Amino acid sequence: MSRSEKLKKRFLDQPNDFTWEELTRLLSHFGYRQLEGSGSRACFQGENLPQIRLHKPHSPKVVRGYAMKDVKELLEAEGLL
């Protein structure tokens, strides 16, 4: 199993300790690139993919559960998961 497949499986399990770095790596695997917003806002854009707008987590750098759920639903709707 490749690194990206392991990361995808970990994301699908919706763990409580999924980090911002892991999320950006996962989204880049699907063709997204991160654009910096103002303050703690971040936007992910990909060609022919819907935008994903999130707040960057502060300390600790763990992505909130509601954000994980939203990203999962969007990626499933796009047929990426």
C-alpha distances in whole Angstrom, upper triangle without the diagonal:
4,7,8,6,7,10,11,10,12,15,15,16,19,19,23,21,19,21,22,20,17,19,20,16,15,18,18,15,17,20,22,24,26,30,32,34,37,37,34,33,30,29,26,27,25,27,28,26,28,29,27,30,29,31,29,29,31,31,29,26,24,24,27,26,28,26,23,24,26,23,21,24,24,21,21,24,23,21,18,16
4,5,5,6,9,10,11,12,14,15,17,19,19,22,21,18,19,20,18,15,16,17,13,13,16,15,12,15,17,19,21,23,27,29,31,35,34,31,30,27,27,23,24,22,24,25,24,26,26,25,27,27,29,27,27,29,29,27,24,23,23,26,25,27,25,22,24,25,22,20,23,23,20,20,24,22,20,17,16
4,5,5,6,9,10,10,12,14,16,17,17,20,18,15,15,17,14,11,13,14,10,10,14,13,11,14,16,17,19,20,24,26,28,31,31,28,27,24,24,21,22,21,23,25,23,25,25,23,25,24,26,23,24,26,26,23,21,20,20,23,23,25,22,19,22,23,20,19,22,22,19,20,23,22,20,17,16
4,5,5,6,9,10,10,12,14,15,16,19,17,14,15,15,13,10,11,12,8,7,10,10,7,10,13,14,16,18,21,24,26,29,29,26,25,22,21,18,19,18,20,21,19,21,21,20,22,21,23,22,22,25,25,23,20,19,18,21,21,22,20,17,19,20,17,16,19,18,15,17,20,18,17,13,12
4,5,5,6,9,10,10,12,15,16,19,18,15,16,17,16,12,13,15,12,9,12,13,10,12,15,17,19,21,24,26,29,32,32,28,27,24,23,20,21,20,22,22,20,22,23,21,24,23,25,24,24,27,27,25,22,20,19,22,21,23,21,17,19,20,17,15,18,18,15,16,19,18,16,12,11
4,5,5,6,9,10,11,13,13,16,15,13,14,16,15,11,13,15,12,10,14,15,12,14,17,18,20,21,25,27,29,32,31,28,27,24,24,21,23,22,24,25,23,24,24,22,24,23,25,23,23,25,25,22,20,18,18,20,19,22,20,16,18,20,17,16,19,20,17,17,21,20,18,15,13
4,5,5,6,9,10,11,11,14,13,10,11,12,11,7,9,11,9,7,10,12,10,12,15,15,17,18,22,23,25,28,27,24,23,21,21,18,20,19,22,23,20,21,21,19,21,19,21,19,19,22,22,19,17,15,14,17,17,19,17,13,16,17,14,13,17,17,14,16,19,18,17,14,12
4,5,5,6,9,10,12,15,14,11,13,14,13,10,10,12,10,7,10,12,9,10,14,15,17,18,22,24,25,28,28,25,23,21,20,17,19,18,20,21,18,19,19,17,20,19,21,20,20,23,24,21,19,16,15,17,16,18,16,12,14,15,12,10,14,14,11,12,16,15,13,10,8
4,5,5,6,9,10,14,14,12,14,16,16,12,12,15,13,10,13,15,13,14,18,18,21,22,25,27,28,31,31,27,26,24,23,21,22,21,24,24,21,22,22,20,22,21,23,22,22,25,25,22,20,17,16,18,16,18,17,13,14,17,14,12,15,16,13,13,17,17,15,13,10
4,5,5,7,7,11,10,8,11,13,13,10,10,14,12,10,13,16,14,15,19,19,20,21,24,25,27,29,28,25,24,22,22,20,22,22,25,25,22,23,22,20,21,20,21,20,19,21,21,19,17,14,13,15,14,16,15,12,13,16,14,12,15,17,15,15,19,19,18,15,12
4,5,5,7,10,10,7,10,12,12,9,8,12,11,8,11,14,13,13,16,16,18,18,21,23,24,26,26,22,21,19,19,17,19,19,22,22,19,19,19,16,18,16,18,17,17,20,20,18,15,12,11,12,11,13,12,8,10,12,10,8,12,13,11,12,16,16,15,13,10
4,5,8,12,13,11,14,15,16,12,12,15,14,11,13,16,15,14,18,18,20,21,24,25,27,29,28,25,24,22,21,19,21,20,23,23,20,19,20,17,19,18,20,20,20,23,23,21,19,16,14,14,12,14,13,9,9,12,10,7,10,13,11,10,14,15,14,12,8
4,6,9,11,10,14,16,17,13,13,17,16,14,16,19,18,18,21,21,23,23,26,27,28,31,30,26,25,23,23,22,24,24,27,26,23,23,23,20,22,20,21,21,20,23,22,20,18,15,14,14,11,14,14,10,11,14,13,10,13,16,14,14,17,19,17,16,12
4,7,9,8,11,13,15,12,11,15,15,13,15,18,18,18,21,20,22,21,24,25,25,27,26,22,22,20,21,20,22,23,26,26,22,21,21,18,19,17,18,17,16,19,19,17,15,12,10,10,8,10,10,7,8,11,11,9,12,14,13,14,17,18,18,16,13
4,5,6,10,12,14,12,12,16,16,14,16,19,19,20,23,22,23,22,25,25,26,28,26,22,22,21,22,21,24,25,28,28,25,24,23,20,20,18,18,17,15,18,17,15,14,10,10,10,8,12,12,9,11,14,13,12,15,18,17,17,20,22,21,19,16
4,6,9,12,14,12,13,16,17,16,18,21,21,22,24,23,24,22,25,24,25,26,24,20,21,20,22,22,25,26,29,30,26,25,24,20,20,17,17,16,13,15,14,12,11,8,8,8,7,11,11,9,11,14,14,14,17,19,19,20,23,24,24,22,19
4,6,10,11,10,11,14,15,15,17,19,20,21,23,22,22,21,23,23,24,25,23,19,20,19,21,21,24,25,29,30,26,25,24,20,20,17,16,14,12,13,12,9,9,6,7,9,9,13,13,11,14,16,15,15,19,20,20,21,24,25,25,22,20
4,7,8,7,7,11,11,11,13,16,16,17,20,18,19,17,20,20,21,23,21,18,18,17,18,17,20,22,25,26,23,22,20,17,17,14,14,13,11,13,13,11,9,6,6,8,9,12,11,9,12,14,12,13,16,17,16,18,21,21,22,19,17
4,5,5,6,9,10,11,12,14,16,17,19,17,17,15,18,17,19,21,19,15,16,15,16,16,19,21,24,26,22,22,20,16,16,13,13,10,9,11,11,9,6,4,6,9,11,14,12,10,14,15,14,15,18,18,18,20,23,23,23,20,19
4,5,5,6,9,10,11,12,14,16,17,14,14,12,14,14,15,17,16,12,12,11,13,12,16,18,22,23,20,19,17,14,13,10,10,7,7,10,11,10,6,6,6,10,12,14,11,10,14,14,12,14,18,17,17,19,22,21,22,19,19
4,5,5,6,9,10,11,12,15,15,14,13,11,14,14,17,19,18,14,15,13,14,13,16,18,21,23,20,20,18,15,15,13,13,10,10,12,13,12,8,9,9,13,15,17,14,13,17,17,15,16,20,19,18,21,23,22,23,19,19
4,6,5,6,9,10,11,13,15,13,13,13,16,17,19,21,20,17,17,15,15,14,17,17,21,22,20,20,18,15,16,14,15,12,12,15,15,13,10,9,9,13,14,16,13,11,15,16,13,14,17,17,15,18,21,20,20,17,16
4,5,5,6,9,10,11,13,11,11,11,14,15,17,19,19,15,14,12,12,11,14,15,18,20,16,16,15,12,13,11,12,11,11,14,16,14,11,10,8,11,12,14,10,9,12,12,9,11,14,14,12,15,18,17,18,14,14
4,5,5,6,9,10,11,8,8,7,11,12,15,17,17,14,13,10,11,9,11,12,16,18,15,15,13,11,12,11,12,11,12,15,17,16,12,12,11,14,16,16,13,12,15,15,11,13,16,15,13,17,19,17,18,15,16
4,6,5,6,9,10,9,9,10,14,15,18,21,21,18,17,14,14,11,13,13,17,19,16,17,16,14,16,15,16,14,15,18,19,18,14,14,13,17,18,19,16,14,17,17,13,14,18,16,14,17,20,18,18,15,15
4,5,5,7,9,9,10,11,15,17,19,22,22,19,18,15,14,11,13,13,16,17,14,15,15,13,15,14,16,15,16,19,20,19,15,14,13,16,16,17,14,12,14,14,11,11,14,13,11,14,16,15,15,11,11
4,5,5,7,5,7,9,12,15,17,20,21,18,16,13,11,8,9,9,12,14,11,12,11,10,12,12,15,14,16,19,21,20,16,15,13,16,16,17,13,12,14,13,9,11,13,11,9,13,14,13,13,10,11
4,5,5,5,6,8,12,14,17,21,21,19,17,14,12,9,9,9,12,14,12,14,13,12,14,15,17,16,18,21,23,22,18,18,16,19,20,20,17,15,18,17,13,14,17,15,12,16,17,15,16,12,14
4,6,7,9,12,15,18,21,24,25,22,21,17,16,12,12,11,13,15,13,15,15,14,17,18,20,19,21,23,25,24,20,19,18,21,21,21,18,16,18,18,14,14,17,15,12,15,17,14,14,10,12
4,6,9,12,15,18,20,24,25,23,20,17,15,11,10,8,10,11,9,12,12,12,16,17,20,19,21,24,26,25,21,20,18,20,20,20,17,15,17,16,12,12,14,12,9,12,13,11,11,7,10
4,7,10,13,16,19,22,24,22,19,16,13,10,8,6,7,10,8,11,12,12,15,17,20,19,22,25,27,26,22,22,20,22,23,22,19,18,19,18,14,15,17,14,12,15,15,12,13,10,13
4,7,10,13,15,19,20,18,16,12,9,6,5,4,8,10,8,10,9,9,12,13,16,16,19,22,24,24,20,20,17,20,20,20,16,16,18,16,12,14,16,13,11,15,15,13,14,12,14
4,7,10,13,16,18,16,14,10,8,5,5,6,9,12,11,12,10,10,12,13,15,15,18,20,23,23,19,19,17,20,22,21,17,17,20,18,14,17,19,16,15,18,19,16,18,15,18
4,6,9,13,14,13,11,7,6,4,7,9,12,15,13,13,10,9,10,10,12,11,15,17,20,20,16,17,15,18,20,19,16,16,19,17,14,17,19,16,16,20,20,18,20,18,19
4,6,10,12,11,9,6,5,6,7,10,13,16,14,14,10,10,10,11,12,12,15,17,21,21,18,19,17,19,22,21,17,18,21,18,16,19,21,18,18,22,22,20,23,20,22
4,7,9,8,7,5,6,9,11,14,17,19,17,16,13,12,10,10,10,10,14,15,18,19,16,18,17,19,22,21,17,19,22,19,18,21,23,20,21,24,24,23,26,23,25
4,6,7,5,5,6,10,12,16,18,20,18,16,13,12,9,9,9,10,14,15,18,20,17,19,17,18,21,20,17,19,21,19,18,21,22,20,21,25,25,24,26,25,26
4,6,6,8,10,13,16,19,22,24,22,20,16,15,12,11,10,11,14,14,18,20,18,20,18,19,22,21,18,21,23,21,20,24,25,23,24,28,28,27,30,28,29
4,6,8,12,15,18,21,25,26,24,22,18,16,13,11,9,9,11,11,15,17,15,17,16,17,21,20,17,20,23,21,20,24,25,24,25,28,29,28,31,29,30
4,7,10,13,17,20,23,25,22,20,16,14,11,8,5,5,8,8,12,14,12,14,13,14,17,17,14,17,19,18,17,21,22,21,22,26,26,26,28,26,27
4,7,10,13,17,20,22,19,16,13,11,7,6,5,6,9,11,15,16,14,15,13,14,17,16,13,15,18,16,15,19,20,18,20,23,23,23,25,24,24
4,7,10,13,17,18,16,14,10,8,6,5,6,6,10,13,16,17,14,15,13,14,17,16,12,14,17,15,13,17,18,16,17,21,21,20,23,21,22
4,6,10,13,15,12,10,7,6,4,6,9,10,13,16,19,20,17,17,14,16,18,16,13,15,17,14,12,16,17,14,15,18,18,17,20,18,20
4,7,10,12,9,9,6,5,6,8,11,12,15,18,21,21,17,17,15,17,18,17,13,14,16,13,11,14,15,12,12,16,16,14,17,15,17
4,7,9,7,7,5,7,9,12,15,15,19,22,25,25,21,21,18,20,21,20,16,17,18,15,13,15,16,13,13,16,16,13,16,14,17
4,6,5,7,7,9,12,15,18,18,22,25,27,27,23,23,20,22,23,22,18,18,19,17,14,16,16,13,12,15,15,12,14,12,16
4,5,8,10,12,15,18,21,22,25,28,31,31,27,27,24,26,26,25,22,21,22,20,17,18,19,15,14,17,16,12,15,13,17
4,7,9,12,16,19,22,24,27,30,33,32,29,28,25,26,26,24,21,21,21,19,16,18,17,13,13,15,13,10,13,12,16
4,7,9,13,16,19,20,23,27,29,29,25,24,21,22,22,21,18,18,18,15,12,14,14,10,9,12,11,8,11,10,14
4,7,10,13,17,18,21,25,28,27,24,23,20,20,20,18,15,16,16,13,11,13,12,8,9,12,10,8,12,12,15
4,6,10,13,15,18,22,25,25,21,21,17,18,19,17,14,15,15,12,10,13,13,10,11,14,13,12,15,14,16
4,7,10,12,15,18,21,21,18,17,14,15,15,13,10,11,12,9,7,11,11,8,10,13,13,12,15,14,15
4,7,10,13,16,19,19,17,16,13,13,15,13,9,12,13,10,9,13,14,11,13,16,16,16,19,17,19
4,6,9,12,15,16,13,13,10,10,12,10,7,10,12,10,9,13,14,13,14,17,18,18,20,19,19
4,6,9,12,13,11,11,9,9,12,11,9,12,14,12,12,16,17,16,18,21,21,21,24,22,22
4,6,10,10,8,9,8,10,13,13,10,12,15,14,13,17,19,18,19,22,23,23,25,22,23
4,7,7,5,6,6,8,11,12,10,12,15,15,15,17,20,19,20,23,24,25,26,24,24
4,6,6,8,9,11,14,15,14,15,19,19,18,21,23,23,24,27,28,28,30,28,27
3,5,8,10,12,15,17,16,17,20,21,21,23,25,26,26,28,30,31,32,29,28
4,6,9,10,14,16,15,15,19,20,19,21,24,24,25,27,29,30,31,28,27
4,7,9,13,15,13,13,17,18,17,18,21,22,22,24,26,26,27,25,24
4,6,9,12,10,10,14,15,14,16,19,19,19,22,24,24,25,23,21
4,7,9,7,7,10,11,11,12,15,16,16,18,20,21,22,20,19
4,6,5,6,9,10,11,12,15,16,17,18,20,22,23,21,20
4,5,5,6,9,10,11,12,14,15,16,18,20,21,20,18
4,5,5,6,9,10,11,12,14,15,17,19,20,19,18
4,5,5,6,8,10,11,12,14,15,17,18,17,16
4,6,5,6,9,10,11,12,14,15,16,15,13
4,6,5,6,9,10,11,12,14,15,14,13
4,5,5,6,9,10,11,13,14,14,13
4,5,5,6,9,10,11,12,11,11
4,5,5,6,9,10,11,9,8
4,6,5,6,9,10,10,9
4,5,5,6,9,9,9
4,5,5,6,5,6
4,5,5,6,5
4,5,8,8
4,6,8
4,6
4
